[in-house]
């Protein structure tokens, strides 16, 4: 790494790229039937320089109208492999392009929540590949892919730039020789209506370009966590590790080069008695940058996420131009004040929530005009407002011909604010709709904001109907006399499992197949195929088995995750003390090669011998796409659910009596 860093300093980007071209492109051109090889090298060199410079700079809300490179702001993040046991618990520091990461696994899924730095890691790896002469990187933002454009056509267009020079066949021939690393950023940002086609396009491209003549091609996909990722079952998943407090402070210091503001913020954080309340801000790179902006504006540390984002918005709107005196605020072309501007952004966030985060100018004008028509009593011109959200209050970025939200979480914050402040008559409908089926994963961050902004309505619209249904199910299931001798804990866990999932399947591969890798759905061929399209595959293959869960209406596991993050009393932790391998062997040793959990008395999963064991098994191999090394799971707390249900009903009755 040091050798290539020196090259970067002394000879610059051009020399680094020339080295990559001479190593990976030039030798291949000798093997391929390509005319004007020298011209090909020059044009490919131009593309790589253009792409390198594009990925070198970070779009960060913390530094309005300032060019900041990744090297200026990046601190090495750590990723950890999702594995079946602690012995295989791989952790890698992304401080260079390590051979034991992407090259070793070849196909990598980089998954985590909003703002953890997935896109930054991909850009850093892209630049590192060139600096270290490790291959030919290609980075594609998946939100830019259109349904009618194949990935190879998109790549050819990117490489060609304005003028067409390379043919599709020439690029395909080059890719077939190997040595490429394809980064696909933001799988979760593909809009729903395009998801199926773009996913098939992506799978088709990866399948066709995985087989090469010489060096291998490698692939990385980044995304927030969602069930659709199970279709990339041959990819190894890695999660981004949370920042340590030391790393968070190091990042804060980078924002003002160890200046007084960063020192003051760190002193304030260290002096806070309620520091644990803002711990969630310090583990996330995006939140750390927003914390810096919020503190720069008001010199106080906000404790709730929605207050946090509002303070950042206020800071951007009231941004003072220090070169013109402390009182000078950039004028807004739209002439809107801070509250009206926020109101329009709330509407904008809501109506774009299902439209992705980037738009062409014509599309954005239509969206802004739609928002204007909904913002009764507010007058402005669409073009003026668009100018303001890019320049005066930079919530958007102009990226070539596209306009996009500075970060998806801002769209989600404004959308949640609209739902909670501006649509009271439909708020319960919107909240209930967002938890149906797999929508809850997509709208998790919106629901997170809504929980904090209007907890009372969240509780009434979402929590109450679910715990009411849970209590009714709990009281009516496993009431047969045979269960009277069963341990209350195991009954409690099984009732939860059967309520959370409509159906749970456990199946085993034949012993001679256990060494092979399977597509997730293969194990379920033994069950009714007509239900397969409705089933969520929770796990792919661990050892020689797989677990699948079918939830026809709501993914309650995700809701439980949200409630857990809020320290809600209506969820509780259950933990298995059993060894994972021992559990697996015990379940595998039973006569059946498959289990379907059911409340029917005659079902083998309800026999006393298997009842508790299968519970423990499902705690370890739980609902997520990653193995549960902690051997714990969160479920509903029946007693607390009863208390909350009674409390909500009493409050509702009291409110009704007031108006009688």
N, C-alpha and C positions, 0 to 999 in steps of 0.2 A: 504493500500500500504506500509506504514512504517513497519508494522509487517513482511511482506514478504521480504522487502528490508533488514531487520535485519537478516532474515534467510539466505538470499543470501550471506551476508557478513560473518556470523559466521559459517554456515554449508555448504555453497557452493551449486553449481548446483545440485549435487546428492540428497541432502536432499529435495530441492524444487520438484524435479521430483518424488521422492519417495512419497511425499505428494499427488501429482497429481494421481499417480498410485493407491495409497490406497483409494483415494476419488472416482475416476471415473472408474478404471479398475477392481480392486479387487472385489467390490460388484457385478459387472456384470458377472464376471467369475463364481460366485456362482450360477448364474441363467442359465448360458449357459453350454451346454454339451461339455466341453473342457477338454481333458486329460492333465495331468501335469500342473496344474494351476500355481504352483510356478515357473516352467520353463518359462511359458508364461509371467508372470509378469517380470521376470528377462530380458527376451529378449526384451519386449516392453520398459522396462527401458533403455536398451542399445540404442534402436532406438531413444528415446526421448533425451537422452544425446547427441547422435551423431547429431541429428537435431538441438538441442539447440545451440551447439557450432558452427554449420554451419551458423546459422542465427545471431549469436552474433556479427560476424565481418563484417565490411563494406568494400566493394571494392571501394576505392576512389582514384581518380587520383591525389589528392592533397598530398597523402602520399605514395609515391612509396616504395614498399618493407617494409612497416611498418604495423604492426597489430594494427588496430584501431577498438574498439568496438563501437556499437551504442551509448552506454552511453558516450563515449568520445566526440562524435561529434553531437549527436542529440539535437536539440532544439524543444520543443513541437510545432507541427504544428496544425493549426485549420482547421476544415472542416465545410462546411455549406450545409444544406439540400436544395435541389431544391424543391420549393413548389409553390403553387398557389397564396399565398398571404403573406404579411409581418407578419401577426399574427402567421403564422406557420414557420417563418424563424428561424430554429434551427441551432445553431452554437456550435460545440463541440471541446474542446481542447484535443488533443491526448497526454495527459500526463500520462495516465493509461488506463486500459481496462474498460471503463465506461459502466455501465449497460444500460444507455439510448442511446447507440449507436448500436453496432452490435447485442447484445442480444435483444434489443427492436425492431429493424426493421427486424431482422433475415436474410434478403437478402439485401446486400448493394453493390452498384456500386460506386467505388471510381474513379473519372474521373478528369483528368486535363492534361495540356500540358507537353512537355518534361522537365524533370529535376525538377518537382515540389515536388518530394519526395514520389511518390506513393509506390514504392517498399520498401522504408525505413519505411514508416508508417506500411506496412504489417508486416515487420520484427519486428518492435517495438511492435505491437499488439500481435504477436506470442509470443514474450518473456514475455510480460506483463501477458498473460493468464497463463503461467506457474508460474511466480512470485506470482501472486495473486490467484492461484489455482482456476481458473474460467472455466476449461474445458480441452479438449484434442485438441491442435491445429495441423493442418496439412497444410503445405505451399507447393504449387505446382507452378513451373514456367511453364506457358502454352507453351512457345516456345519449351520446351523439349518433349511435348506430340507428339507422332507419330500417324499417321492416323490409323494404325492397332493395336494400344494399347488402351484399355479402361482405363478410369480414375481409376477404382477400381484395375485393374491389375497393373497400374503404382504405386498406393499407396501401394499395397502388396509388390511390388518389392522394393520400398523405405524403407518400414518397415523391410523387411527381410535383406537387405544389401547384402553381398556376399553370405551367406549361406541361403538356403530356410528353414525357420522354421515355419512360419505361413501359413496356408492355406487360400485361397480366401474366403471360407465359414466362417472361424473363424473371419476374419476381417469384413466381411459383417454383421455377427451376432452382432459383437461389435458395428458397426456403427448404426445398427438398434435400439440399446438400447439408442442412443442419447448422447449428451454431447460433440460432436465434433464441432470444428470451422474450416471450410475449407477456406483457402486463395488461390485464383487463381490469380497469378500475371502476368500481361503483356498480356492481351487479344489482344492488338494491335500488339504484336510481333509474333503472329502466321502467318506463311507465307501464302500468298493468296491461293496457291493450296491446302492447308490443312484446310483452314478456315471453310468451310462448314461442313466437317466431324468432326472436333474438336469441333465446336459449337454444333452440334447435340449430340456428345458424352458428352459434358458438361451439356447440357440441360437435357439429359436423366439421368445422374448421380444425378443432383440436384433434379429432379422430384422424383426419386426413394428413395433418402435418406432424403427427407424433412419430411416424415412421420415416426415417431419413437414411441417406446413403452413407454419410460420414459421421459428423458430430450430431449429438441429439439436440432436439429443440425442447425448451422448457416453458412452462406456463404458470402464471400466477393470476388468481382471481381475487379481488378484494370486495367485501360486502359487509353490510350489517347482517346480523344473524336472521335468517328466515328459513321456513320449511322448504322452499324451492331449491335450496342449496343441496338437498339430498340427491338431486339428479346428477351431481358431480361426485359420484360415489368413489371414483378412482383417484380423487384428489386427497392429499393429506391436509387436514385442517390444522391451522395454527391460530392461536389467540394472542392478542397484544396484552402484555402485562401492564397493570396499572403503574403509574409513576410512583416512586417513593417520595417522601417529603423532601429528601435531599435533591432528587431530580427535579421536582417541581420548583424548588427555590433556585436551582441552577438555571432553569428556563426563565424564571422571572428576571434574574440578573441579566440574561441575554437581551431583554427588551430595552434596557437603557444602558447597556455596557457597564454594569456594576455601578450605576449612578445612585443618586440619593433617593429617588422614588422607589426603586426596587428594594433598597435597604429599609426604607420606612415601611413598605408593605410587609416585608418579612418580619420586621419587629412587631408590627401590628398583629400578624398571624400568630407569632410566638407568644404574644401577650394575651391572646383571646382565651377566656375560660371555656368558651363554646367552640373551640377549634374543631372538635369532632363533628360538629354540625356541618362544617364546610369541607370536611374530608373528601366528599365526593367531587368537589371542585378541584382539589389538588391532585387527584389521581388521573385527571384527564387533560391532555395538552390544550385542547380547545378551551376548556373551562379556565385553565390557568391564564391563557391569553386574555379571556374576557374579564377575569378577575383583575388583571393589570389595568385594563381600560376603565373598568368600573371604579377602581380605587384612584386612578389618575383623575377621574372626574369629581369624585365626592369625598375621597379620603376616609370612607367607611367601608367595612366589609359586609356585603349583603348575605343573608343566611338562607334565603329561599331562591329556587332556580328562576321563578318567574320575575321576582324582584331584581335578580341578577341581570336577566336579559333586558328588563325595562331600564335599568341603570346604564347598561351599555348603549341602548338606543338613545337615551337622554344625552349621554356623552357624545355620541356621533352627531346628534341634531344640534347640540349647543357648542359644537367644536369651535374653539377660539383660534384664530390665526395669530400666533404669537409674534409674527413678523410685523403685524399692524397694530400691536397693542392688545392687552389682555381683554378688552371689552368688545373687540371686533368679532362678530359671528358671520360666517359665510351666508350671504343672502340666498333665499330659496326662490327659484324661478316660479314655482307653483304658488308662492305667497301664502302657503298654509302654515298655521301655527303648529306647535309641537303635538297638541292633542288631535287636531284634525288629520295631521300627517300620519299619526299612529293609527287612527281609525281607518284610513284608506289602506294602510299596510295590513291591518287585521283582515280586511275584506280580501285583499290581494292574496294573503296567505291561505285563506280558506278556499277561494275558488281555484287556486292552482294546486291544491294538495294532491289531487289525482292526475295532474297534468305534467308531473316532473318538475325539475328545478331550472330548466333552461328553455329559452324561447327566442325565435327570430323577432326582429323589430315589429313586423306587421302583426304577429301573434300577440306580442306584449301590448301593443297599442289597443288591440281588441279587448284584452284582459283588463287593462287599466280603465278603459271606457266602461266596461261592465262594472268594475268596482265603483267608478264614479256614479253610475246610475243607482247603485245600491247605497251610496253614502249620501243620503238625502240631506240637502241643505249645505253641501260643500261644493264649491265651484273651483275648477282648475282645468288647465289644458293637459291632455295626455302626454304630449311631448315634453312639457315643462316638468311634469312629475317624474317622467323617465329620466330626464337629465338630473333631477335632484337625487334620485335613489342610486345613481351611479357616481355623482360628483359631490353633492352637498351633504348627503346623508348616505354614505356608501354601504347600503344593505345589499346592493347588486354589483356585479362585475360585468363589464363589457369584454367579452372574449371573442375577438374576431367579429363575426356577424351575429353572434349570439349574446343574449343577456341572461345572466343566471344569478340566483341567490348566492350571496357570499358563502353561505353554508346552509345545508338542509335544515339544521336545527332552528335557524331564524324563521324559515317558512313555517315550521311546526309551532314555534312560539306564537307567531302572529295568528295562525289558524286557530290554535287553542284559545287565544285571547278573544277572537271573534265568537267562537262557540260559547264561551263563558260570559261575555259582556254584551254581545250584540244580537244574540239569537235565543233569548230566554224562552220564547214560546216553543222552540224546537230543540232546545238544549238536550233534553232527555232522549229525544229521538236520535240525535247525532251521536251521543255517547253510547247508546245501546247498539246502534249500527256499527260503530267502530270495533266492538268486541265480537262481532259475529264471524264465525269461521276463521280463516287465516288473516282477516283484516286486522286483528288485534296485534299481530307482529308488525304489520306495516305501519300502524298508527300508534305504536307503543309510546313513542316520545311525545306525541300529541296528548295521549291519555295521561302521561306523567305530568305534563304541564297542567292539564285540566284538574287533576287530583289536587294540586297545590293551589290553583287559582280559585276553585270553587269546590272545596271538599264536600260541603253539605249536599250539593246537587249530584256530585259523583257518587256519593254514598247512596243517595235516594234512587238514582237512575240505574246504577250498575250493581253496587254491592248488595242492596236490599233484595232485589228479586232473585239474585243468585244464592244468597245464604238462606233465603226462605225456601227455595227449592231444595237446597242441600239438607236443611233440617228435616223437611218432609221425607226426603229419600232416606236419610240416616235413621229416622224413627221407624220406617216401614220395612227396612231391609234386614236380612239375617235375624229374623225374629223366631225362627223355628226352634223347637226345644233342644235340638242337637247342638245348637251354638251356645247354650247356657254355660257349658263347661269350658268354652274357649276363653283365652286370655282377652281382657278388655282392650289392651293395646293392639293386638293383632286384628281384632274386629274393627277397631277404630281406623286402622290403616287401610284394611280391605274395603271398608265402606267408602273411604275417601277415594281410593283408586278407581272403584267402580263408578263413582259419581263423576270424577274428573274426566275419565275416558268412557266412551260408550262401549268400546270393545278393546280388549288387550289380547294380543297374540304373542306366544313364545313358540318358536320353531327351531328345529335342529337340522343341520345339513348331515348328509351321510358322512361317515368317517373318512372315506377316501376322497371327499371333496373339500375337506376342511382346510387344506393348504391353498386352495384357489381363492381368487377374489371374485365376488359376485356383484351384479347390479342389485341394488337394494330390494327390488320387488321380487327377485327370483325365489326367495325363500317362501313367498306367499302363493306360489303356484298351486300349492296343495289345498288352498282355500278358494272360495267362490270368487272367480275373476270379475264378476259383475260388480263387486264391491271394491275392487282394487283401485279404481279411479277415485274413490272417495276416501281412501285410506291414507293417512299420513305415516310414512315410514320414519320412526323415531331414531332407530339405530340401523346401521348397515350390518356389518358382520363383526362379531367379537368371538374369538375362538372359532367354533363351528356352529354358531347360532345367530339368530336375529330376533329383535323385538319390534312389534308394530302396534300402533295405537290408532284407533279410529274415533274421531270426534266429529259428530255430524253438525253440530251447531256452533259451539264455542271452544276455543283453545284455552281452557281454564288454567293450564299450567302457566301460560304467559301472564294471565291476570294475577295468579299467585306470586309470580316473580315480582310483579309491580308492587303488590301489597307488601311483600317481604322487604323490598327496597325502602318502603315507607315505614318500616317497623310497626306494621299493623298488628293489633292483638288478635285478629281473627285468623291468622295463620300461625303455624308452629312448626318447629323442626322435629323431624324424626330421623334417627340415625341407626345404621346397621353396624354392629361391631364385628360381624362375620367377615372373614377373609373372602375376597372376590373370587379367587380360584376355587376355594373350598365350596363356596355357594354354587358356582357353576357346575362343579363335578357332582354335587348332591342333586341338583335339579336334573342334570343330564342322566343320572343313574336311574331315574324313574322309568317305568315301562314305556310311557308315551313319548313320541318324538315331537309332540305339539301340545300346546295348552291354549285354551280359550277361556279367559276368566268370565265367570257368569255367576249370578246369584242363585241359580237353580241348585237345589239340594244335591241332586245326583251328580253334578259336575265334579270331576276328579280334583279340580283346584280347590274345592271346598272341603275336602277330607282333612281331618285334623293333622294327619302326617305331613301334608303338603301346604296347608293353609299359611302358616307363619313363615315357612321357608320361602314360598313364592313372594310373599310380601317383602322380605328382606332382599330377595333377588331383584325385585322391581325398584327398590330404593337405590340400589347400586347402579343398575342399568336403567336409569330413569329417563325422563321425557326428552332430554335435549340431544342434539347431534354430537355432543361430546361426552366422553365417558365420565362418570361421576366418581372421581378419585376420593372425594371427601366422604363418600358413602352416606350421604344424607339427602333428605328431600323435605320440602315444605308442603304441608297439607293444611286443610281447614281445621281450625280449632273449634270443635262442636260447642263447647260450653260458652266460649266467647262469642260465637256466632249467635247463639240464643240470646245472650245479653244485648248485643248490638241490635238484633231484630226487634226486641222488646223496646229498646230505647228509641229507635226510629219510629215505631208505631205510636209510642207515647207522645213524641214530639209532634207527629203529624196530627194526632187527636187534639193536642193542646192548641195547635195553630188553627185548626178548624173551629174549636170552641170560641176562640177570640172573635171570630167574625159572625158568630151566631146572634 
